[in-house]
Amino acid sequence: MKQKLARVIKSNFSKHILVGIMAVCICLISVGCKSASPYGILEQRTDIGDVNYPGAMEYNSKTKEYNITGSGANVWFGVDAFCYAWKQISGDVELMTDISWVAQEGNEHRKAGWMIRQNLEPDSPYVDAIAHGGGLISLQYRLTKGADTEEVKSDIPAPATLKLIRSGDVFSLYVSEDGKKFESAGEVSLSLSDPVYAGLIVCSHNNAITETAIFKNVKMKQKKACSGDQ
């Protein structure tokens, strides 16, 4: 009788262990699937404004690289047209990336970089850190809805590491030739209401074609709110 009872207890114990192991495995698989987001650190991809061809984004979870394809006439004047891979955020943030183009030859005004935008309308106020196809790096911005875009040009040309920092209402562009030593390229004051959209953009500057940019070393560092912050 005692031996039979021992076998039953041992059998039940083994079943509980097996169920526990299966639960842990399911949990780990679930966490793994959640971390392998097709957008990486971003949330969604949207075509902004009038684009002839839908944009696209591929994220490589191993290399942490983003390949973004976009069309659109320009990010300039009072309205924009481009591909935007974004995440809604609030508060201060530091954004960084290295940018290259799949096609070595292309329009000198094609654009790729980080953008912080009030909304997804084509005439939204925004600030961006942009690398142009011709090598120009600049801090572009639209101060009010529908206003013409303005810019501050960097003395350092692409290829280089771009860093866009939001601190309150101040947006600053920093550029580095070696990815380590950053030089200030300029800043602008712009009041944007939280939450805002922060993301990577590509504009072909020719609505009849698409261009693809490769974003490496992509980082988004958000300031952690203090417990006393409202």
Kinemage of the C-alpha trace (Angstrom):
@kinemage 1
@onewidth
@group {chain A} dominant
@subgroup {mainchain}
@vectorlist {calphas} color= white
{ca met a 1} P 0.000 0.000 0.000
{ca lys a 2} L 2.786 2.380 0.897
{ca gln a 3} L 4.644 1.578 -2.343
{ca lys a 4} L 1.495 2.242 -4.416
{ca leu a 5} L 0.913 5.574 -2.640
{ca ala a 6} L 4.548 6.549 -3.229
{ca arg a 7} L 4.194 5.794 -6.946
{ca val a 8} L 1.038 7.959 -7.156
{ca ile a 9} L 2.739 10.850 -5.364
{ca lys a 10} L 5.802 10.546 -7.588
{ca ser a 11} L 3.606 10.463 -10.705
{ca asn a 12} L 1.642 13.553 -9.660
{ca phe a 13} L 4.849 15.371 -8.750
{ca ser a 14} L 6.314 14.593 -12.193
{ca lys a 15} L 3.160 15.880 -13.881
{ca his a 16} L 3.350 19.148 -11.932
{ca ile a 17} L 7.015 19.556 -12.880
{ca leu a 18} L 6.199 18.939 -16.564
{ca val a 19} L 3.331 21.439 -16.494
{ca gly a 20} L 5.632 24.005 -14.863
{ca ile a 21} L 8.335 23.523 -17.483
{ca met a 22} L 5.774 23.875 -20.286
{ca ala a 23} L 4.436 27.087 -18.734
{ca val a 24} L 7.946 28.560 -18.510
{ca cys a 25} L 8.645 27.607 -22.155
{ca ile a 26} L 5.396 29.218 -23.327
{ca cys a 27} L 6.244 32.359 -21.350
{ca leu a 28} L 9.722 32.566 -22.860
{ca ile a 29} L 8.379 32.025 -26.366
{ca ser a 30} L 5.778 34.736 -25.797
{ca val a 31} L 8.394 37.215 -24.557
{ca gly a 32} L 10.668 36.367 -27.475
{ca cys a 33} L 7.888 36.998 -30.003
{ca lys a 34} L 7.050 40.299 -28.362
{ca ser a 35} L 10.664 41.536 -28.502
{ca ala a 36} L 11.017 40.650 -32.199
{ca ser a 37} L 8.942 43.630 -33.340
{ca pro a 38} L 8.945 44.302 -37.107
{ca tyr a 39} L 9.457 47.979 -36.217
{ca gly a 40} L 12.364 47.613 -33.792
{ca ile a 41} L 12.241 50.485 -31.314
{ca leu a 42} L 9.528 52.168 -33.392
{ca glu a 43} L 5.783 51.448 -33.527
{ca gln a 44} L 4.338 52.089 -36.981
{ca arg a 45} L 5.068 53.228 -40.533
{ca thr a 46} L 2.994 55.860 -42.360
{ca asp a 47} L 3.172 57.684 -45.676
{ca ile a 48} L 2.819 61.396 -45.053
{ca gly a 49} L 1.283 63.677 -47.687
{ca asp a 50} L 1.035 63.034 -51.423
{ca val a 51} L 3.225 60.072 -52.393
{ca asn a 52} L 2.988 58.212 -55.705
{ca tyr a 53} L 4.391 54.983 -54.283
{ca pro a 54} L 3.725 53.429 -50.874
{ca gly a 55} L 6.728 53.393 -48.592
{ca ala a 56} L 8.187 50.327 -46.927
{ca met a 57} L 10.378 49.384 -43.980
{ca glu a 58} L 12.477 46.331 -43.185
{ca tyr a 59} L 14.007 45.894 -39.745
{ca asn a 60} L 16.852 43.441 -39.163
{ca ser a 61} L 16.653 42.319 -35.537
{ca lys a 62} L 20.168 40.862 -35.671
{ca thr a 63} L 22.014 43.906 -37.045
{ca lys a 64} L 19.485 46.437 -35.643
{ca glu a 65} L 19.407 48.111 -39.064
{ca tyr a 66} L 16.413 49.773 -40.705
{ca asn a 67} L 15.960 49.826 -44.491
{ca ile a 68} L 13.321 52.432 -45.292
{ca thr a 69} L 11.977 53.155 -48.771
{ca gly a 70} L 10.065 56.316 -49.564
{ca ser a 71} L 8.725 58.472 -52.341
{ca gly a 72} L 7.453 62.060 -52.138
{ca ala a 73} L 8.288 65.407 -53.728
{ca asn a 74} L 9.904 67.063 -50.713
{ca val a 75} L 10.083 67.870 -47.021
{ca trp a 76} L 10.103 71.617 -47.443
{ca phe a 77} L 7.902 74.706 -47.932
{ca gly a 78} L 4.475 74.365 -46.244
{ca val a 79} L 3.698 70.669 -46.802
{ca asp a 80} L 5.666 67.424 -46.754
{ca ala a 81} L 5.562 64.091 -48.583
{ca phe a 82} L 7.658 61.177 -47.312
{ca cys a 83} L 7.769 57.775 -45.632
{ca tyr a 84} L 7.758 57.886 -41.832
{ca ala a 85} L 8.537 55.070 -39.373
{ca trp a 86} L 7.595 56.464 -35.985
{ca lys a 87} L 6.861 56.087 -32.295
{ca gln a 88} L 4.731 58.343 -30.098
{ca ile a 89} L 6.723 59.733 -27.180
{ca ser a 90} L 6.508 62.395 -24.503
{ca gly a 91} L 9.203 64.460 -22.847
{ca asp a 92} L 12.878 64.921 -23.592
{ca val a 93} L 14.628 62.551 -25.954
{ca glu a 94} L 17.980 61.964 -27.667
{ca leu a 95} L 17.937 60.423 -31.144
{ca met a 96} L 20.968 59.150 -33.060
{ca thr a 97} L 21.738 57.363 -36.330
{ca asp a 98} L 24.175 56.775 -39.193
{ca ile a 99} L 22.691 56.978 -42.690
{ca ser a 100} L 23.662 55.615 -46.092
{ca trp a 101} L 21.831 55.188 -49.399
{ca val a 102} L 21.271 51.947 -51.301
{ca ala a 103} L 21.609 53.799 -54.622
{ca gln a 104} L 24.900 55.677 -54.730
{ca glu a 105} L 23.620 58.037 -57.413
{ca gly a 106} L 20.454 60.020 -56.790
{ca asn a 107} L 18.853 63.421 -56.334
{ca glu a 108} L 21.078 65.681 -54.258
{ca his a 109} L 18.006 66.798 -52.302
{ca arg a 110} L 16.714 63.336 -51.352
{ca lys a 111} L 16.437 63.249 -47.565
{ca ala a 112} L 16.789 60.779 -44.714
{ca gly a 113} L 17.049 61.259 -40.966
{ca trp a 114} L 15.292 61.635 -37.619
{ca met a 115} L 12.153 63.756 -37.297
{ca ile a 116} L 10.049 64.902 -34.335
{ca arg a 117} L 6.600 65.936 -35.498
{ca gln a 118} L 3.454 67.258 -33.826
{ca asn a 119} L 1.099 65.091 -35.898
{ca leu a 120} L 0.856 63.082 -39.116
{ca glu a 121} L -0.702 65.832 -41.232
{ca pro a 122} L 1.484 66.997 -44.175
{ca asp a 123} L 1.619 70.601 -42.888
{ca ser a 124} L 2.465 69.762 -39.274
{ca pro a 125} L 5.097 71.674 -37.271
{ca tyr a 126} L 8.272 69.604 -36.965
{ca val a 127} L 12.013 69.493 -36.394
{ca asp a 128} L 14.380 67.066 -38.101
{ca ala a 129} L 18.031 66.121 -38.419
{ca ile a 130} L 18.484 65.394 -42.103
{ca ala a 131} L 21.190 64.027 -44.397
{ca his a 132} L 20.692 65.086 -48.018
{ca gly a 133} L 21.716 63.032 -51.026
{ca gly a 134} L 24.301 65.653 -51.936
{ca gly a 135} L 25.992 65.444 -48.519
{ca leu a 136} L 24.385 68.406 -46.758
{ca ile a 137} L 23.367 67.818 -43.139
{ca ser a 138} L 20.872 70.242 -41.655
{ca leu a 139} L 18.409 70.969 -38.871
{ca gln a 140} L 15.101 71.620 -40.644
{ca tyr a 141} L 11.992 72.941 -38.904
{ca arg a 142} L 8.476 74.301 -39.430
{ca leu a 143} L 7.479 76.601 -36.618
{ca thr a 144} L 3.713 76.682 -37.217
{ca lys a 145} L 1.131 74.672 -39.127
{ca gly a 146} L 1.555 75.250 -42.887
{ca ala a 147} L 4.523 77.625 -42.532
{ca asp a 148} L 7.544 77.377 -44.827
{ca thr a 149} L 10.346 75.119 -43.669
{ca glu a 150} L 13.533 76.779 -42.439
{ca glu a 151} L 16.922 75.228 -41.756
{ca val a 152} L 20.286 75.512 -40.056
{ca lys a 153} L 23.135 73.943 -42.046
{ca ser a 154} L 25.954 71.899 -40.523
{ca asp a 155} L 29.568 72.512 -41.502
{ca ile a 156} L 30.155 68.749 -41.418
{ca pro a 157} L 28.924 66.865 -44.509
{ca ala a 158} L 27.533 63.345 -44.734
{ca pro a 159} L 28.409 60.596 -44.144
{ca ala a 160} L 28.414 61.367 -40.431
{ca thr a 161} L 26.583 60.426 -37.256
{ca leu a 162} L 23.528 62.592 -36.574
{ca lys a 163} L 22.122 63.338 -33.144
{ca leu a 164} L 18.851 65.205 -32.543
{ca ile a 165} L 18.085 66.223 -28.959
{ca arg a 166} L 14.823 67.542 -27.557
{ca ser a 167} L 15.128 69.321 -24.224
{ca gly a 168} L 11.893 71.064 -23.356
{ca asp a 169} L 11.134 73.381 -26.282
{ca val a 170} L 14.743 73.411 -27.526
{ca phe a 171} L 15.794 71.082 -30.362
{ca ser a 172} L 19.515 70.714 -31.090
{ca leu a 173} L 21.489 69.047 -33.874
{ca tyr a 174} L 24.889 67.491 -33.207
{ca val a 175} L 27.091 65.909 -35.867
{ca ser a 176} L 30.114 63.617 -35.549
{ca glu a 177} L 32.592 62.471 -38.180
{ca asp a 178} L 33.831 59.534 -36.077
{ca gly a 179} L 30.707 58.719 -34.039
{ca lys a 180} L 32.424 59.816 -30.824
{ca lys a 181} L 33.179 63.537 -30.848
{ca phe a 182} L 30.025 65.547 -31.596
{ca glu a 183} L 29.922 69.179 -32.702
{ca ser a 184} L 26.916 71.446 -32.299
{ca ala a 185} L 25.364 72.423 -35.632
{ca gly a 186} L 22.589 74.626 -34.272
{ca glu a 187} L 19.330 74.690 -32.355
{ca val a 188} L 15.789 76.006 -32.600
{ca ser a 189} L 12.985 76.672 -30.121
{ca leu a 190} L 9.630 75.131 -30.947
{ca ser a 191} L 6.722 74.358 -28.628
{ca leu a 192} L 5.212 70.940 -29.391
{ca ser a 193} L 2.492 69.395 -27.244
{ca asp a 194} L 3.025 65.872 -25.914
{ca pro a 195} L 2.696 63.266 -27.163
{ca val a 196} L 4.717 63.869 -30.322
{ca tyr a 197} L 5.833 61.572 -33.128
{ca ala a 198} L 9.526 60.687 -33.302
{ca gly a 199} L 10.831 58.586 -36.146
{ca leu a 200} L 12.964 57.937 -39.209
{ca ile a 201} L 12.070 59.470 -42.553
{ca val a 202} L 12.928 58.995 -46.228
{ca cys a 203} L 11.912 61.356 -49.041
{ca ser a 204} L 13.041 60.671 -52.626
{ca his a 205} L 12.566 64.318 -53.719
{ca asn a 206} L 11.050 62.904 -56.904
{ca asn a 207} L 7.515 61.583 -56.623
{ca ala a 208} L 8.007 59.429 -59.710
{ca ile a 209} L 10.560 57.167 -57.963
{ca thr a 210} L 11.446 55.703 -54.577
{ca glu a 211} L 14.718 55.851 -52.669
{ca thr a 212} L 15.957 53.530 -49.931
{ca ala a 213} L 18.100 54.612 -46.993
{ca ile a 214} L 19.910 52.364 -44.526
{ca phe a 215} L 19.846 53.473 -40.890
{ca lys a 216} L 22.487 51.992 -38.588
{ca asn a 217} L 23.419 52.723 -34.976
{ca val a 218} L 19.817 53.789 -34.351
{ca lys a 219} L 19.249 54.936 -30.773
{ca met a 220} L 16.379 56.551 -28.903
{ca lys a 221} L 17.089 57.598 -25.319
{ca gln a 222} L 14.083 58.969 -23.477
{ca lys a 223} L 14.353 60.887 -20.223
{ca lys a 224} L 12.775 59.025 -17.336
{ca ala a 225} L 10.177 61.129 -15.576
{ca cys a 226} L 10.806 61.806 -11.888
{ca ser a 227} L 8.172 60.668 -9.382
{ca gly a 228} L 7.291 64.293 -8.683
{ca asp a 229} L 6.782 65.205 -12.340
{ca gln a 230} L 3.217 65.927 -13.430
